[in-house]
């Protein structure tokens, strides 16, 4: 099977999340099978969250890519710092919500 290519511009927009703290249950010492299942589920949620983070930060990433196209790859290091910072902060914020 080949990969499915989806144009992100056709998907409905998703706004970035506000700041909040996600609390998960601590591991249970005697129940190793439950701990393994919880770990698997947390990894699945992490994978899903990364896909959503890319969609939530789509606008800031596209601004950085547009700046990079205008300035060129060499000059984008110097001239596109603001766009990169916004893009990087958005991704860091979205992905920090999944790692406690």
HELIX and SHEET records of a PDB file:
HELIX    1   1 UNK A    8  UNK A   10  5                                   3    
HELIX    2   2 UNK A   32  UNK A   56  1                                  25    
HELIX    3   3 UNK A   58  UNK A   71  1                                  14    
HELIX    4   4 UNK A   73  UNK A   79  1                                   7    
HELIX    5   5 UNK A   81  UNK A   96  1                                  16    
END                                                                             
